[in-house]
């Protein structure tokens, strides 16, 4: 009786291994189909294949990364709709899941940083671009973005202040009202100065980097 039980358990174990192997093969096949759909610009179809691949093999982090990227491709910055927000949230969720098993995944970290910037969540974009340069100290794009964010945050209040004191937004500096000028400086000077330092780091990483040259 014991011998029969052992044989049954061995058979069940073999069947489980076979099923697991089949699922991994199917997952790989869906990854390939999803990749082909992605290359053809069929991002929704690609996402469906990547989701199937993950369902077949929950440890398939490459498929999860591709799924997040497929969602990201469907996100349109500046479009305020429930569907568009869903794409952003879904991409963020899948990238975060990748980082749960691979905390130093540079691609996932870069895409989260880029997504926050596209969503104009500048505090989060700053946080995540700093994580990018921790992983990749020569990442010129992250340094450039860290330099641009302070200027982006400064532009609107600078224009509003100029209009409030009777200047045109395009008028050359300085702002003629000393008090208004001092208030702007107190609030934004440090971050703007830090932004310049980040642009210098972008140029140090690539002396021919035109984006950083023009900032």
LOMARDO-315917 format. One record per atom (N, C-alpha, C, CB): x, y, z; residue in one letter. Coordinates in steps of 0.02 Angstrom, whole numbers, padded with zeros to 5 digits, always signed. Glycine has a CB too. Example, Ala and Ser with C-alpha at 12.3 -4.5 7.8 and 13.67 -1.06 7.14 Angstrom:
! LOMARDO-315917
+00660-00284+00390A;+00615-00225+00390A;+00660-00165+00390A;+00565-00224+00452A;+00642-00112+00354S;+00684-00053+00357S;+00645+00002+00394S;+00704-00030+00286S;
END
This chain:
! LOMARDO-315917
+00041-00060+00000X;+00000+00000+00000X;+00043+00063+00000X;-00047+00000+00060X;+00096+00061+00043X;+00141+00118+00047X;+00175+00129-00019X;+00192+00107+00103X;+00193+00073-00053X;+00226+00079-00118X;+00181+00112-00169X;+00249+00011-00143X;+00117+00093-00169X;+00070+00124-00215X;+00062+00198-00202X;+00002+00089-00210X;+00059+00216-00137X;+00053+00287-00118X;+00112+00327-00143X;+00045+00294-00042X;+00171+00299-00134X;+00232+00333-00156X;+00232+00343-00231X;+00294+00293-00135X;+00209+00292-00268X;+00207+00296-00341X;+00157+00350-00363X;+00188+00229-00371X;+00099+00353-00329X;+00049+00403-00346X;+00075+00473-00334X;-00015+00391-00305X;+00109+00482-00277X;+00137+00548-00261X;+00189+00568-00312X;+00167+00547-00190X;+00230+00521-00332X;+00282+00535-00382X;+00250+00555-00448X;+00328+00474-00392X;+00196+00519-00466X;+00161+00534-00529X;+00130+00604-00526X;+00107+00482-00543X;+00099+00619-00469X;+00068+00686-00461X;+00121+00740-00465X;+00031+00690-00395X;+00179+00726-00434X;+00233+00775-00437X;+00257+00787-00508X;+00291+00752-00394X;+00263+00733-00546X;+00284+00738-00615X;+00233+00777-00657X;+00295+00669-00646X;+00169+00763-00644X;+00117+00799-00680X;+00118+00873-00664X;+00049+00769-00664X;+00131+00889-00601X;+00133+00960-00581X;+00191+00995-00615X;+00140+00966-00504X;+00249+00962-00618X;+00307+00991-00652X;+00293+01000-00726X;+00369+00946-00641X;+00259+00950-00756X;+00243+00955-00827X;+00196+01013-00840X;+00211+00889-00852X;+00145+01020-00796X;+00097+01075-00804X;+00131+01142-00796X;+00040+01068-00752X;+00177+01145-00747X;+00214+01208-00736X;+00255+01225-00798X;+00259+01202-00674X;+00288+01173-00825X;+00328+01184-00885X;+00286+01207-00944X;+00365+01121-00904X;+00227+01177-00952X;+00182+01196-01006X;+00158+01268-00997X;+00121+01149-01009X;+00142+01288-00936X;+00120+01356-00922X;+00175+01407-00939X;+00099+01363-00849X;+00237+01389-00922X;+00292+01435-00937X;+00302+01442-01012X;+00357+01409-00904X;+00293+01387-01049X;+00298+01391-01122X;+00242+01434-01151X;+00296+01321-01152X;+00182+01425-01125X;+00125+01465-01148X;+00136+01539-01130X;+00059+01439-01117X;+00164+01550-01071X;+00178+01619-01050X;+00228+01652-01097X;+00204+01621-00978X;+00280+01614-01115X;+00330+01640-01161X;+00299+01654-01230X;+00388+01590-01168X;+00254+01610-01251X;+00221+01620-01316X;+00179+01683-01315X;+00177+01559-01333X;+00143+01695-01259X;+00103+01756-01254X;+00147+01818-01250X;+00058+01752-01192X;+00205+01812-01219X;+00251+01868-01218X;+00272+01886-01289X;+00314+01851-01175X;+00288+01836-01328X;+00309+01849-01397X;+00252+01880-01438X;+00332+01783-01430X;+00192+01853-01429X;+00134+01882-01465X;+00122+01954-01444X;+00071+01839-01453X;+00129+01966-01378X;+00120+02034-01353X;+00172+02081-01380X;+00121+02034-01278X;+00234+02057-01385X;+00288+02098-01411X;+00275+02117-01484X;+00355+02062-01405X;+00251+02070-01522X;+00235+02083-01593X;+00179+02135-01599X;+00215+02018-01629X;+00128+02127-01556X;+00072+02175-01556X;+00097+02245-01536X;+00016+02152-01510X;+00141+02247-01486X;+00169+02311-01463X;+00207+02345-01519X;+00216+02299-01402X;+00248+02308-01554X;+00287+02337-01610X;+00242+02364-01664X;+00335+02284-01638X;+00183+02333-01671X;+00135+02355-01722X;+00092+02413-01698X;+00090+02297-01744X;+00104+02436-01636X;+00065+02491-01608X;-00002+02470-01581X;+00055+02542-01660X;-00013+02405-01574X;-00077+02379-01548X;-00069+02367-01473X;-00098+02313-01585X;-00069+02421-01435X;-00050+02418-01364X;-00102+02382-01321X;-00039+02488-01338X;-00166+02390-01337X;-00217+02355-01298X;-00211+02279-01307X;-00288+02379-01319X;-00201+02257-01369X;-00191+02185-01382X;-00127+02161-01348X;-00188+02171-01458X;-00076+02201-01351X;-00013+02183-01319X;-00023+02174-01244X;+00042+02236-01332X;-00060+02219-01213X;-00072+02215-01141X;-00110+02151-01124X;-00112+02277-01117X;-00158+02132-01166X;-00196+02070-01153X;-00150+02009-01153X;-00252+02061-01205X;-00104+02007-01201X;-00057+01950-01204X;-00010+01950-01143X;-00016+01953-01269X;+00013+02009-01124X;+00058+02012-01067X;+00022+01992-01002X;+00086+02083-01060X;-00042+02012-00995X;-00081+01991-00936X;-00090+01915-00935X;-00150+02026-00936X;-00102+01886-00993X;-00108+01813-00997X;-00043+01779-00978X;-00129+01791-01067X;+00012+01807-01001X;+00078+01778-00984X;+00089+01779-00909X;+00134+01817-01019X;+00070+01834-00876X;+00079+01839-00803X;+00032+01791-00767X;+00065+01912-00780X;-00029+01783-00792X;-00076+01736-00761X;-00049+01665-00765X;-00145+01740-00796X;-00016+01649-00820X;+00013+01582-00828X;+00076+01573-00787X;+00029+01569-00901X;+00114+01627-00778X;+00176+01624-00740X;+00183+01688-00699X;+00237+01614-00787X;+00157+01690-00638X;+00158+01750-00596X;+00228+01776-00580X;+00123+01737-00532X;+00279+01735-00591X;+00348+01757-00578X;+00381+01787-00639X;+00390+01698-00553X;+00343+01795-00693X;+00370+01818-00757X;+00376+01894-00756X;+00325+01794-00817X;+00429+01920-00723X;+00436+01992-00714X;+00446+02030-00780X;+00493+02007-00668X;+00476+01997-00829X;+00485+02030-00894X;+00417+02046-00925X;+00527+01986-00942X;+00370+01999-00920X;+00303+02010-00946X;+00269+02067-00908X;+00261+01945-00942X;+00281+02070-00843X;+00250+02123-00802X;+00278+02192-00822X;+00262+02110-00727X;+00343+02194-00836X;+00374+02256-00858X;+00346+02278-00925X;+00450+02249-00861X;+00337+02229-00970X;+00308+02244-01035X;+00236+02267-01029X;+00313+02184-01081X;+00199+02236-00983X;+00129+02255-00972X;+00125+02328-00949X;+00096+02209-00920X;+00167+02345-00902X;+00169+02414-00877X;+00184+02463-00934X;+00221+02422-00820X;+00231+02444-00977X;+00250+02487-01033X;+00193+02493-01083X;+00312+02459-01067X;+00155+02439-01093X;+00097+02442-01138X;+00044+02490-01112X;+00067+02372-01148X;+00033+02489-01046X;-00013+02537-01015X;+00013+02608-01024X;-00023+02521-00940X;+00077+02617-01013X;+00108+02683-01017X;+00101+02712-01087X;+00181+02680-00998X;+00106+02670-01138X;+00100+02693-01207X;+00030+02718-01222X;+00119+02637-01255X;-00019+02695-01184X;-00088+02716-01196X;-00107+02778-01156X;-00135+02660-01179X;-00062+02799-01112X;-00073+02859-01071X;-00055+02921-01111X;-00033+02856-01005X;-00100+02970-01111X;-00089+03033-01147X;-00081+03089-01096X;-00147+03047-01197X;-00020+03116-01087X;-00011+03170-01039X;-00057+03229-01052X;+00062+03193-01039X;-00086+03255-01000X;-00129+03314-01005X;-00201+03299-01022X;-00102+03358-01056X;-00218+03236-01034X;-00287+03218-01049X;-00322+03196-00985X;-00290+03161-01102X;-00372+03234-00965X;-00405+03222-00900X;-00469+03182-00910X;-00422+03289-00866X;-00461+03116-00919X;-00518+03072-00924X;-00507+03012-00877X;-00529+03047-00997X;-00562+02980-00859X;-00558+02922-00814X;-00517+02866-00847X;-00628+02896-00796X;-00526+02856-00912X;-00490+02803-00947X;-00415+02817-00948X;-00516+02795-01018X;-00397+02880-00960X;-00327+02898-00963X;-00294+02890-00894X;-00319+02970-00988X;-00330+02910-00842X;-00304+02901-00774X;-00294+02827-00758X;-00351+02933-00724X;-00340+02786-00784X;-00334+02714-00772X;-00270+02686-00803X;-00395+02677-00800X;-00253+02709-00862X;-00191+02687-00894X;-00130+02707-00850X;-00184+02717-00964X;-00131+02768-00826X;-00075+02792-00784X;-00071+02751-00719X;-00084+02866-00768X;-00128+02741-00687X;-00129+02703-00624X;-00108+02631-00635X;-00199+02706-00593X;-00130+02600-00690X;-00113+02531-00704X;-00039+02524-00719X;-00154+02505-00763X;-00012+02571-00757X;+00060+02569-00772X;+00100+02576-00707X;+00080+02626-00821X;+00080+02623-00665X;+00115+02635-00602X;+00112+02572-00558X;+00084+02695-00564X;+00055+02541-00554X;+00046+02481-00513X;+00092+02425-00536X;-00026+02457-00515X;+00096+02414-00602X;+00137+02359-00628X;+00211+02374-00620X;+00121+02346-00701X;+00232+02436-00630X;+00302+02454-00620X;+00321+02444-00546X;+00315+02527-00641X;+00276+02462-00501X;+00289+02453-00429X;+00295+02379-00412X;+00233+02486-00387X;+00255+02337-00443X;+00259+02265-00431X;+00327+02238-00454X;+00202+02228-00467X;+00352+02264-00510X;+00418+02244-00533X;+00471+02261-00480X;+00436+02278-00601X;+00464+02320-00451X;+00513+02342-00401X;+00507+02303-00336X;+00504+02417-00387X;+00450+02273-00324X;+00443+02232-00263X;+00489+02172-00265X;+00371+02209-00255X;+00499+02144-00324X;+00543+02085-00331X;+00612+02105-00356X;+00512+02035-00379X;+00618+02164-00386X;+00682+02188-00412X;+00689+02262-00396X;+00689+02175-00489X;+00706+02279-00333X;+00707+02349-00311X;+00754+02394-00350X;+00725+02352-00239X;+00802+02366-00384X;+00851+02407-00421X;+00838+02405-00497X;+00922+02383-00406X;+00778+02387-00516X;+00762+02386-00587X;+00761+02458-00614X;+00694+02350-00600X;+00811+02474-00653X;+00819+02543-00677X;+00764+02564-00724X;+00886+02551-00712X;+00742+02519-00768X;+00690+02536-00816X;+00625+02553-00781X;+00680+02480-00865X;+00606+02513-00732X;+00544+02526-00695X;+00549+02593-00657X;+00529+02469-00646X;+00607+02605-00627X;+00617+02667-00590X;+00614+02728-00636X;+00684+02665-00553X;+00646+02723-00694X;+00645+02778-00742X;+00574+02792-00766X;+00690+02762-00801X;+00537+02740-00779X;+00469+02750-00805X;+00422+02779-00753X;+00441+02684-00830X;+00431+02760-00690X;+00391+02791-00637X;+00407+02865-00632X;+00403+02755-00569X;+00472+02881-00635X;+00493+02951-00632X;+00464+02991-00690X;+00570+02956-00633X;+00466+02961-00750X;+00440+02995-00809X;+00364+03003-00805X;+00458+02955-00872X;+00330+02953-00779X;+00257+02957-00773X;+00236+03011-00725X;+00229+02889-00751X;+00270+03016-00668X;+00253+03069-00620X;+00265+03138-00651X;+00295+03061-00556X;+00319+03144-00691X;+00332+03208-00723X;+00277+03225-00774X;+00402+03207-00758X;+00257+03175-00813X;+00203+03186-00862X;+00137+03205-00828X;+00193+03123-00903X;+00127+03179-00767X;+00066+03194-00730X;+00072+03260-00692X;+00052+03138-00681X;+00130+03293-00698X;+00144+03356-00664X;+00143+03350-00588X;+00094+03408-00686X;+00159+03290-00564X;+00168+03280-00492X;+00243+03290-00479X;+00143+03208-00468X;+00263+03354-00474X;+00334+03370-00472X;+00370+03346-00409X;+00342+03443-00480X;+00339+03348-00350X;+00373+03319-00292X;+00390+03245-00301X;+00331+03328-00230X;+00342+03206-00327X;+00355+03135-00339X;+00405+03126-00396X;+00290+03099-00355X;+00400+03168-00447X;+00447+03163-00503X;+00518+03177-00479X;+00428+03213-00559X;+00526+03225-00434X;+00591+03240-00406X;+00617+03180-00365X;+00588+03303-00361X;+00574+03153-00323X;+00592+03096-00282X;+00616+03037-00324X;+00534+03074-00239X;+00579+03022-00377X;+00596+02963-00417X;+00654+02974-00464X;+00536+02940-00456X;+00663+03036-00488X;+00722+03049-00529X;+00786+03046-00487X;+00717+03117-00563X;+00781+03063-00423X;+00838+03055-00378X;+00854+02981-00369X;+00824+03088-00310X;+00802+02939-00368X;+00814+02867-00364X;+00848+02842-00427X;+00748+02830-00352X;+00830+02872-00484X;+00862+02851-00547X;+00936+02865-00545X;+00830+02889-00607X;+00956+02925-00522X;+01027+02941-00522X;+01065+02903-00467X;+01038+03016-00513X;+01029+02879-00417X;+01061+02835-00368X;+01080+02769-00401X;+01015+02822-00308X;+01035+02745-00445X;+01049+02682-00481X;+01097+02693-00539X;+00984+02652-00507X;+01094+02752-00569X;+01134+02767-00628X;+01160+02838-00622X;+01092+02758-00693X;+01219+02847-00590X;+01246+02914-00577X;+01262+02955-00640X;+01308+02909-00536X;+01262+02924-00698X;+01276+02960-00760X;+01214+02969-00803X;+01330+02924-00799X;+01155+02964-00773X;+01093+02969-00812X;+01077+03043-00826X;+01034+02935-00774X;+01094+03065-00886X;+01087+03136-00903X;+01014+03158-00905X;+01120+03150-00970X;+00969+03113-00927X;+00898+03131-00931X;+00869+03146-00862X;+00857+03075-00966X;+00888+03105-00813X;+00862+03116-00745X;+00889+03182-00716X;+00882+03058-00699X;+00954+03195-00727X;+00982+03259-00703X;+00948+03318-00738X;+01058+03261-00715X;+00937+03311-00803X;+00904+03365-00840X;+00834+03378-00812X;+00899+03346-00915X;+00796+03325-00799X;+00728+03333-00772X;+00730+03365-00703X;+00692+03266-00769X;+00778+03344-00662X;+00785+03374-00595X;+00801+03448-00600X;+00839+03337-00555X;+00835+03468-00653X;+00850+03538-00663X;+00791+03577-00691X;+00908+03546-00709X;+00750+03545-00731X;+00693+03578-00763X;+00636+03590-00714X;+00668+03538-00822X;+00626+03543-00669X;+00568+03547-00623X;+00566+03614-00584X;+00570+03489-00574X;+00621+03637-00553X;+00617+03700-00516X;+00597+03759-00561X;+00684+03715-00484X;+00622+03761-00623X;+00604+03815-00669X;+00531+03810-00689X;+00649+03813-00731X;+00507+03749-00698X;+00436+03739-00716X;+00391+03764-00659X;+00422+03665-00731X;+00411+03750-00597X;+00372+03772-00540X;+00376+03848-00530X;+00395+03737-00476X;+00428+03878-00556X;+00440+03950-00547X;+00404+03993-00598X;+00514+03965-00549X;+00394+03966-00658X;+00369+04007-00714X;+00302+04041-00699X;+00362+03963-00775X;+00253+04003-00675X;+00187+04032-00664X;+00187+04086-00610X;+00137+03977-00645X;+00215+04073-00551X;+00215+04127-00501X;+00256+04188-00523X;+00243+04101-00435X;+00308+04177-00562X;+00348+04233-00588X;+00305+04277-00633X;+00411+04208-00626X;+00268+04246-00679X;+00225+04284-00724X;+00169+04319-00686X;+00195+04238-00777X;+00139+04283-00638X;+00085+04313-00599X;+00109+04373-00559X;+00055+04260-00551X;+00170+04368-00533X;+00198+04424-00495X;+00211+04484-00540X;+00263+04403-00460X;+00237+04471-00600X;+00250+04525-00647X;+00185+04562-00665X;+00283+04497-00712X;+00133+04524-00678X;+00068+04555-00695X;+00041+04594-00635X;+00017+04500-00717X;+00050+04567-00575X;+00023+04600-00515X;+00057+04667-00502X;+00033+04554-00454X;+00120+04675-00523X;+00155+04738-00510X;+00155+04782-00572X;+00228+04725-00488X;+00113+04764-00622X;+00105+04807-00681X;+00155+04795-00736X;+00109+04876-00660X;+00189+04738-00736X;+00236+04722-00789X;+00204+04672-00837X;+00302+04693-00759X;+00232+04667-00896X;+00210+04614-00942X;+00249+04550-00925X;+00221+04635-01017X;+00220+04491-00937X;+00255+04429-00922X;+00322+04422-00958X;+00212+04370-00941X;+00329+04454-01016X;+00390+04448-01055X;+00442+04502-01038X;+00374+04451-01129X;+00424+04547-00993X;+00471+04602-00977X;+00535+04574-00947X;+00438+04651-00927X;+00592+04603-00966X;+00656+04579-00940X;+00662+04591-00864X;+00715+04612-00976X;+00703+04550-00830X;+00712+04559-00759X;+00753+04623-00747X;+00748+04498-00727X;+00753+04649-00685X;+00720+04619-00627X;+00648+04643-00620X;+00758+04636-00563X;+00610+04609-00576X;+00543+04631-00559X;+00550+04697-00521X;+00504+04578-00516X;+00513+04748-00542X;+00525+04815-00517X;+00503+04826-00444X;+00490+04865-00560X;+00458+04784-00420X;+00436+04790-00351X;+00484+04751-00305X;+00362+04765-00342X;+00519+04785-00262X;+00571+04753-00221X;+00542+04700-00174X;+00608+04806-00180X;+00484+04714-00145X;+00454+04667-00098X;+00434+04603-00135X;+00393+04698-00063X;+00401+04611-00192X;+00380+04552-00231X;+00441+04512-00254X;+00337+04573-00291X;+00493+04548-00274X;+00554+04515-00297X;+00586+04475-00240X;+00604+04567-00324X;+00586+04504-00181X;+00616+04470-00122X;+00576+04408-00103X;+00619+04519-00063X;+00509+04412-00109X;+00467+04355-00091X;+00479+04296-00139X;+00393+04375-00092X;+00485+04313-00204X;+00499+04260-00253X;+00567+04229-00240X;+00496+04288-00324X;+00616+04271-00226X;+00683+04246-00214X;+00685+04201-00153X;+00733+04304-00205X;+00651+04220-00099X;+00651+04181-00038X;+00620+04112-00049X;+00613+04217+00017X;+00571+04109-00093X;+00535+04046-00103X;+00569+04001-00155X;+00464+04060-00125X;+00600+04031-00206X;+00622+03989-00262X;+00698+03990-00275X;+00588+04012-00324X;+00735+04035-00244X;+00806+04042-00260X;+00845+03977-00249X;+00836+04097-00220X;+00835+03947-00192X;+00874+03886-00176X;+00860+03830-00225X;+00858+03863-00104X;+00796+03819-00242X;+00780+03764-00287X;+00804+03779-00358X;+00704+03752-00288X;+00801+03843-00379X;+00827+03861-00445X;+00902+03852-00449X;+00808+03934-00462X;+00936+03870-00395X;+01009+03861-00393X;+01027+03787-00396X;+01039+03893-00330X;+00989+03747-00360X;+01000+03675-00362X;+00986+03648-00432X;+00956+03638-00310X;+00936+03676-00464X;+00920+03655-00532X;+00977+03667-00580X;+00858+03692-00557X;+01011+03723-00573X;+01070+03737-00614X;+01124+03685-00603X;+01097+03807-00600X;+01133+03666-00540X;+01184+03615-00525X;+01167+03548-00558X;+01190+03606-00448X;+01103+03532-00559X;+01083+03469-00592X;+01096+03473-00667X;+01008+03455-00579X;+01085+03531-00698X;+01099+03538-00769X;+01174+03531-00782X;+01073+03605-00795X;+01214+03555-00736X;+01286+03547-00743X;+01306+03473-00740X;+01323+03586-00687X;+01271+03435-00697X;+01284+03363-00693X;+01262+03328-00758X;+01248+03333-00633X;+01207+03352-00787X;+01185+03323-00851X;+01238+03334-00905X;+01118+03353-00873X;+01267+03394-00905X;+01319+03410-00954X;+01384+03373-00939X;+01331+03485-00956X;+01397+03361-00875X;+01457+03322-00857X;+01450+03251-00882X;+01468+03323-00780X;+01389+03225-00880X;+01377+03157-00905X;+01381+03154-00980X;+01309+03132-00882X;+01361+03209-01013X;+01364+03213-01087X;+01374+03286-01107X;+01298+03184-01119X;+01436+03306-01120X;+01452+03376-01137X;+01415+03401-01199X;+01526+03383-01147X;+01389+03355-01240X;+01354+03375-01302X;+01277+03372-01293X;+01375+03330-01359X;+01255+03366-01232X;+01183+03359-01219X;+01148+03426-01229X;+01170+03332-01147X;+01114+03433-01286X;+01085+03497-01305X;+01030+03521-01258X;+01058+03493-01375X;+00990+03475-01232X;+00935+03495-01187X;+00963+03534-01127X;+00897+03433-01163X;+01016+03507-01097X;+01044+03540-01038X;+01078+03605-01057X;+01094+03494-01004X;+01106+03609-01117X;+01138+03672-01140X;+01089+03729-01145X;+01172+03661-01208X;+01028+03712-01165X;+00978+03764-01178X;+00938+03785-01118X;+00932+03742-01232X;+00947+03750-01062X;+00908+03764-01002X;+00934+03826-00966X;+00907+03704-00955X;
END
